[in-house]
Amino acid sequence: MATLCGHFCNQFMKKIALILYLFSCIAGADVVKPALVEISIFSDKRVEVSIDLSLEAAMTGIGTQYASTSEAPNSDEYNYLRLLRPKELESRFEMFQTEFLDSINLSIDGSKEKLQLESSFIDIVGYTKRPRKSILKYSVKLSKSPKSIAWQFGKVHGDSALRYRVYKKDEYTWSDWVWLRDGSSSGKILIDEQEAVSNSQRIIEFISIGFDHVIPLGWDHLLFIVGMALSTLLWRRLLLLVTTFTVAHTITLGLSMYELVEISARVVEPLIAFSISYVAIENILLKQSIIRKSIIVFLFGLIHGLGFASMLKDFEMDPDTFLVTLISFNVGVELAQIVTVLGVVCVVLLHKKIINNSRKLLIIPVSVVIAIIGFWWGVERVIG
């Protein structure tokens, strides 16, 4: 009996160690955010390109092909750059800028243009558990008004989102955002024949963006959903929890996007992390109250909605299409949530069928790991 218990404990600890190793790769990492590119065409034949990006990721060759910075071979260098003061980082970028410009391409009327740096903004070190905001503004002076443009962000940087405008004072002339995957080109854009993006195209685009924000980019939201899904295999209870979470984060996502609610990321991000830990700890308890859990999931869902909004706010949107964009993004988030829940349920059912005793051998070990990661993230985000 003692030998059997010892064998079980040994196997249990091996499972814990293995899962901790797998998850430790993401525990202290930043998500790699896509660059937001805005091209403005002015009446004086000047073209301005504004690039909102993670400068540290660009300088270390870490693109959106990595789910988090810790997966990249240059993660240590990224972490070092992330702690530099703005002036120090700017000085280092000056040495890297030629390489950066070689990795991007602005073509006007079929010819690649040489961009000149007009200004740069690099945010303070601030909250080190989020990518730092940097904005580079380049310009090019033309001899004649352009008829077409084409943009391509280097494949090393991964995804980017593009919009453009022919500037007119006091008028909103921005095109809709175009999502460019894996460094793909925008193709030739005829300025005088700007096509209006249909509602169906906009819906598909922002459903995709919402889905990506959870899978694979949103590790904190993903772990919360996994922890929630591990709590029960009873479909009525699971449906109640999923619906409760959906309703809650939809409320605060909408309120935050309409600027009716705004809470600092320094408060929201640690709370999201601790919510992951709490939901996982609940799975370890023998007596679980579905009512208590539903209330907790609702409260934490309100917090997660603020987290979703922080990403979506990066896209300045046309007021006429704001509601369609907001709903589409939320649909994408929900689809990712459903995929995650179904995946967790399938794994647990398969484990239960093959090995049985899935609670002791799967649910509790995984929940312990998720609880540790959530707590670890929470502490880092409080003191970071």
C-alpha positions as CSV (number, residue, x, y, z in Angstrom):
1,M,0.0,0.0,0.0
2,A,2.8,2.4,0.9
3,T,4.6,1.5,-2.3
4,L,1.4,2.2,-4.3
5,C,0.9,5.6,-2.6
6,G,4.5,6.5,-3.2
7,H,4.2,5.6,-6.8
8,F,1.0,7.7,-7.1
9,C,2.6,10.7,-5.4
10,N,5.7,10.4,-7.7
11,Q,3.5,10.3,-10.8
12,F,1.4,13.2,-9.6
13,M,4.5,15.4,-8.9
14,K,5.9,14.5,-12.4
15,K,2.7,15.7,-13.9
16,I,2.9,18.9,-12.0
17,A,6.5,19.5,-13.0
18,L,5.8,18.8,-16.6
19,I,2.9,21.1,-16.8
20,L,4.7,23.8,-14.9
21,Y,7.6,23.6,-17.3
22,L,5.2,23.9,-20.3
23,F,3.4,26.9,-18.8
24,S,6.5,28.6,-17.4
25,C,7.4,29.6,-21.0
26,I,4.5,32.0,-21.1
27,A,4.2,33.1,-17.4
28,G,6.5,36.2,-17.6
29,A,5.9,37.1,-21.3
30,D,4.3,39.9,-23.2
31,V,1.9,39.3,-26.0
32,V,3.2,40.4,-29.4
33,K,0.8,43.0,-30.7
34,P,0.3,43.7,-34.4
35,A,1.5,47.1,-35.7
36,L,-1.1,49.7,-36.6
37,V,-0.2,51.6,-39.7
38,E,-1.8,54.9,-40.8
39,I,-0.9,56.6,-44.1
40,S,-2.0,60.2,-44.7
41,I,-1.9,61.9,-48.1
42,F,-1.8,65.7,-47.9
43,S,-2.6,68.3,-50.5
44,D,1.0,69.6,-50.6
45,K,2.1,66.2,-52.1
46,R,3.5,65.0,-48.8
47,V,2.7,61.5,-47.5
48,E,3.0,60.6,-43.8
49,V,3.3,57.1,-42.4
50,S,2.5,56.6,-38.7
51,I,3.4,53.2,-37.2
52,D,2.2,52.3,-33.8
53,L,4.2,49.2,-32.7
54,S,6.2,47.5,-30.0
55,L,9.6,48.9,-30.8
56,E,11.4,46.3,-28.6
57,A,9.7,43.5,-30.5
58,A,10.7,45.0,-33.9
59,M,14.3,45.5,-32.8
60,T,14.6,41.9,-31.6
61,G,12.8,40.3,-34.6
62,I,9.9,39.1,-32.5
63,G,6.8,39.2,-34.7
64,T,3.2,38.0,-34.2
65,Q,4.2,34.5,-35.3
66,Y,5.1,34.1,-31.7
67,A,2.2,33.8,-29.3
68,S,4.3,35.5,-26.6
69,T,7.7,37.1,-26.4
70,S,9.1,34.2,-24.2
71,E,8.7,31.8,-27.2
72,A,11.2,33.9,-29.3
73,P,14.9,33.2,-29.3
74,N,15.7,36.8,-28.5
75,S,13.3,37.0,-25.5
76,D,16.1,38.0,-23.1
77,E,17.1,40.9,-25.3
78,Y,13.5,42.0,-25.5
79,N,13.1,42.0,-21.7
80,Y,16.3,44.1,-21.5
81,L,15.1,46.6,-24.0
82,R,11.7,46.7,-22.3
83,L,13.3,48.2,-19.2
84,L,15.2,50.9,-20.9
85,R,14.1,54.5,-20.5
86,P,12.7,56.2,-23.6
87,K,15.8,58.1,-24.5
88,E,18.0,55.0,-24.1
89,L,15.7,53.0,-26.3
90,E,15.5,55.8,-28.9
91,S,19.3,55.8,-29.1
92,R,19.5,52.1,-29.7
93,F,16.8,52.4,-32.4
94,E,18.8,55.0,-34.3
95,M,21.5,52.2,-34.8
96,F,18.8,49.7,-35.9
97,Q,16.7,52.1,-38.1
98,T,18.3,51.3,-41.4
99,E,17.6,47.6,-40.9
100,F,14.0,48.4,-39.9
101,L,13.4,50.6,-43.0
102,D,14.7,47.8,-45.2
103,S,12.0,45.5,-43.7
104,I,9.1,47.7,-44.7
105,N,7.9,48.9,-48.1
106,L,5.8,51.9,-49.1
107,S,5.3,52.1,-52.8
108,I,3.7,55.1,-54.5
109,D,2.6,54.8,-58.1
110,G,4.7,51.6,-58.3
111,S,8.0,52.9,-57.0
112,K,9.4,52.2,-53.5
113,E,9.9,55.4,-51.6
114,K,12.6,56.3,-49.1
115,L,11.1,57.3,-45.8
116,Q,12.4,60.0,-43.6
117,L,11.8,59.9,-39.8
118,E,9.8,63.0,-38.7
119,S,9.2,62.2,-35.1
120,S,9.1,59.4,-32.6
121,F,7.2,58.8,-29.4
122,I,8.3,56.1,-26.9
123,D,6.3,55.7,-23.8
124,I,7.8,55.6,-20.3
125,V,8.8,52.2,-18.9
126,G,5.6,52.1,-16.9
127,Y,3.8,48.8,-16.6
128,T,6.3,46.2,-17.8
129,K,3.8,43.4,-18.2
130,R,2.3,45.1,-21.3
131,P,4.0,45.9,-24.6
132,R,5.2,49.5,-24.5
133,K,3.5,51.9,-26.9
134,S,5.8,53.5,-29.5
135,I,4.8,55.6,-32.5
136,L,7.2,56.3,-35.4
137,K,6.2,59.0,-37.9
138,Y,7.8,58.9,-41.3
139,S,7.2,61.2,-44.4
140,V,8.1,61.4,-48.0
141,K,7.8,64.5,-50.3
142,L,6.5,63.8,-53.8
143,S,6.9,65.8,-57.0
144,K,3.2,65.1,-58.0
145,S,0.1,63.9,-56.3
146,P,0.0,60.1,-55.9
147,K,-2.5,57.9,-57.7
148,S,-1.8,54.7,-55.9
149,I,-0.1,53.3,-52.8
150,A,1.0,49.9,-51.6
151,W,2.2,49.0,-48.1
152,Q,4.0,45.9,-46.8
153,F,5.3,45.4,-43.3
154,G,8.2,42.9,-43.2
155,K,7.4,39.2,-42.6
156,V,9.7,39.2,-39.6
157,H,7.2,41.6,-37.9
158,G,4.2,39.4,-38.7
159,D,0.7,40.9,-38.7
160,S,-0.2,44.6,-39.2
161,A,-3.4,46.6,-39.7
162,L,-3.5,49.4,-42.3
163,R,-5.8,52.3,-43.0
164,Y,-5.2,55.4,-45.1
165,R,-6.8,58.8,-45.9
166,V,-6.6,61.7,-48.2
167,Y,-6.5,64.4,-45.6
168,K,-9.3,67.0,-45.6
169,K,-9.5,69.4,-42.7
170,D,-12.4,68.7,-40.2
171,E,-13.5,65.7,-42.2
172,Y,-13.2,62.0,-41.3
173,T,-11.7,60.5,-44.5
174,W,-10.0,57.4,-43.0
175,S,-10.6,54.1,-44.9
176,D,-11.6,51.1,-42.9
177,W,-8.9,49.0,-41.3
178,V,-7.4,46.2,-43.4
179,W,-5.8,43.3,-41.6
180,L,-2.6,42.1,-43.2
181,R,-1.4,38.6,-42.2
182,D,2.2,37.5,-41.8
183,G,3.7,40.5,-43.5
184,S,1.5,40.3,-46.6
185,S,1.2,43.3,-48.9
186,S,-1.8,45.5,-49.1
187,G,-1.6,45.3,-52.9
188,K,-2.1,48.3,-55.1
189,I,-4.6,50.8,-53.6
190,L,-6.1,53.3,-56.0
191,I,-6.5,56.5,-54.1
192,D,-9.1,58.1,-56.3
193,E,-11.2,54.9,-56.4
194,Q,-11.3,54.1,-52.7
195,E,-13.7,51.2,-52.3
196,A,-16.1,51.3,-49.4
197,V,-15.7,48.2,-47.3
198,S,-19.0,46.4,-47.0
199,N,-20.5,45.5,-43.7
200,S,-20.0,41.8,-44.4
201,Q,-16.3,42.4,-45.0
202,R,-16.0,44.4,-41.8
203,I,-17.8,41.8,-39.8
204,I,-15.5,39.0,-41.0
205,E,-12.4,41.1,-40.4
206,F,-13.2,42.0,-36.8
207,I,-14.6,38.5,-36.0
208,S,-11.1,37.3,-36.9
209,I,-9.4,40.0,-34.8
210,G,-11.6,39.1,-31.8
211,F,-10.9,35.4,-32.2
212,D,-7.1,36.1,-32.4
213,H,-7.3,38.2,-29.3
214,V,-8.1,35.0,-27.3
215,I,-6.5,32.3,-29.5
216,P,-3.5,32.5,-29.6
217,L,-2.8,36.0,-28.3
218,G,-4.8,36.2,-25.1
219,W,-3.1,33.8,-22.7
220,D,-4.7,35.4,-19.6
221,H,-8.2,35.2,-21.0
222,L,-7.5,31.7,-22.4
223,L,-6.4,30.3,-19.0
224,F,-9.4,31.8,-17.3
225,I,-11.7,30.0,-19.7
226,V,-9.8,26.7,-19.4
227,G,-10.0,27.0,-15.6
228,M,-13.8,27.7,-15.8
229,A,-14.3,24.8,-18.2
230,L,-12.5,22.4,-15.9
231,S,-15.0,23.1,-13.1
232,T,-17.8,20.8,-14.4
233,L,-18.8,18.4,-17.2
234,L,-22.5,18.9,-16.5
235,W,-23.6,20.7,-19.6
236,R,-26.3,22.9,-17.8
237,R,-23.8,24.1,-15.3
238,L,-21.2,24.7,-18.0
239,L,-23.7,26.6,-20.1
240,L,-24.6,28.8,-17.2
241,L,-21.0,29.6,-16.5
242,V,-20.1,30.4,-20.1
243,T,-23.3,32.5,-20.5
244,T,-22.6,34.4,-17.3
245,F,-19.0,35.2,-18.4
246,T,-20.2,36.2,-21.9
247,V,-22.9,38.6,-20.5
248,A,-20.5,40.1,-18.0
249,H,-17.6,40.9,-20.3
250,T,-20.0,42.1,-23.0
251,I,-21.4,44.7,-20.6
252,T,-18.0,46.2,-19.7
253,L,-16.6,45.9,-23.2
254,G,-19.5,48.0,-24.5
255,L,-19.4,50.5,-21.7
256,S,-15.7,50.9,-22.0
257,M,-15.8,51.3,-25.7
258,Y,-18.4,54.0,-25.3
259,E,-16.2,55.6,-22.7
260,L,-18.8,55.2,-19.9
261,V,-16.4,53.2,-17.8
262,E,-12.6,53.5,-17.7
263,I,-10.2,51.8,-15.2
264,S,-6.4,51.9,-15.3
265,A,-4.6,48.9,-16.7
266,R,-2.6,48.8,-13.5
267,V,-5.8,47.8,-11.7
268,V,-7.4,45.7,-14.4
269,E,-4.5,43.5,-15.4
270,P,-3.6,42.3,-11.9
271,L,-7.3,41.6,-11.2
272,I,-7.5,39.5,-14.4
273,A,-4.5,37.5,-13.3
274,F,-5.8,36.9,-9.8
275,S,-9.2,35.9,-11.2
276,I,-7.4,33.1,-13.2
277,S,-5.9,31.9,-9.9
278,Y,-9.2,32.0,-8.0
279,V,-11.3,30.1,-10.6
280,A,-8.6,27.4,-10.7
281,I,-8.5,27.1,-6.9
282,E,-12.3,26.7,-6.9
283,N,-11.8,23.5,-9.0
284,I,-9.7,22.0,-6.3
285,L,-12.4,22.3,-3.6
286,L,-14.5,19.3,-2.9
287,K,-17.7,21.3,-2.3
288,Q,-18.4,23.7,-5.1
289,S,-21.5,26.0,-5.2
290,I,-22.6,26.7,-8.7
291,I,-24.4,29.8,-7.4
292,R,-21.3,31.2,-5.8
293,K,-19.2,30.2,-8.8
294,S,-21.6,31.9,-11.2
295,I,-21.5,35.2,-9.2
296,I,-17.7,35.0,-9.1
297,V,-17.5,34.3,-12.9
298,F,-19.8,37.3,-13.5
299,L,-17.7,39.7,-11.4
300,F,-14.5,38.5,-13.0
301,G,-16.2,38.6,-16.5
302,L,-16.8,42.4,-15.9
303,I,-13.1,42.8,-15.4
304,H,-12.1,40.7,-18.4
305,G,-14.4,42.9,-20.6
306,L,-12.2,45.9,-19.7
307,G,-9.2,43.9,-20.8
308,F,-10.8,43.1,-24.2
309,A,-11.6,46.8,-24.6
310,S,-8.0,47.9,-24.1
311,M,-7.0,46.1,-27.3
312,L,-10.0,47.2,-29.3
313,K,-9.5,50.8,-28.4
314,D,-6.2,50.8,-30.4
315,F,-8.4,50.8,-33.5
316,E,-9.9,54.3,-33.9
317,M,-13.1,53.6,-35.7
318,D,-15.6,55.5,-37.8
319,P,-18.6,56.4,-35.7
320,D,-20.9,55.1,-38.4
321,T,-19.5,51.6,-38.2
322,F,-18.6,51.5,-34.5
323,L,-21.5,49.3,-33.4
324,V,-21.0,46.7,-36.2
325,T,-17.2,46.6,-35.4
326,L,-17.9,46.2,-31.6
327,I,-20.4,43.4,-32.1
328,S,-18.2,41.6,-34.6
329,F,-15.2,41.7,-32.3
330,N,-17.3,40.3,-29.5
331,V,-18.6,37.5,-31.7
332,G,-14.9,36.6,-32.5
333,V,-14.1,36.5,-28.8
334,E,-17.2,34.2,-28.2
335,L,-16.2,31.8,-31.0
336,A,-12.7,31.5,-29.4
337,Q,-14.3,30.9,-26.1
338,I,-16.6,28.1,-27.4
339,V,-13.6,26.4,-29.2
340,T,-11.6,26.5,-25.9
341,V,-14.5,25.1,-23.8
342,L,-15.2,22.3,-26.3
343,G,-11.5,21.5,-26.5
344,V,-11.2,21.2,-22.7
345,V,-14.4,19.1,-22.4
346,C,-13.2,16.7,-25.1
347,V,-9.8,16.3,-23.4
348,V,-11.4,15.6,-20.0
349,L,-13.9,13.1,-21.4
350,L,-11.2,11.3,-23.4
351,H,-9.0,11.2,-20.3
352,K,-11.9,9.9,-18.2
353,K,-12.7,7.2,-20.8
354,I,-9.1,5.9,-21.0
355,I,-7.7,6.4,-17.5
356,N,-10.7,7.3,-15.4
357,N,-10.2,9.3,-12.2
358,S,-9.8,12.4,-14.3
359,R,-10.3,14.7,-11.3
360,K,-7.2,13.5,-9.4
361,L,-5.0,12.9,-12.4
362,L,-6.0,15.8,-14.7
363,I,-8.3,18.4,-13.4
364,I,-6.6,19.0,-10.0
365,P,-3.0,19.0,-11.4
366,V,-3.9,21.4,-14.2
367,S,-5.9,23.6,-11.9
368,V,-3.0,23.8,-9.5
369,V,-0.7,24.9,-12.3
370,I,-3.2,27.5,-13.6
371,A,-3.6,28.8,-10.0
372,I,0.1,29.2,-9.6
373,I,0.5,31.0,-13.0
374,G,-2.4,33.3,-12.2
375,F,-1.0,34.2,-8.8
376,W,2.5,34.7,-10.3
377,W,1.2,37.0,-13.0
378,G,-0.9,38.9,-10.4
379,V,2.1,39.6,-8.2
380,E,4.3,40.6,-11.1
381,R,1.6,43.0,-12.4
382,V,1.2,44.6,-9.0
383,I,5.0,45.2,-8.5
384,G,5.9,45.5,-12.2
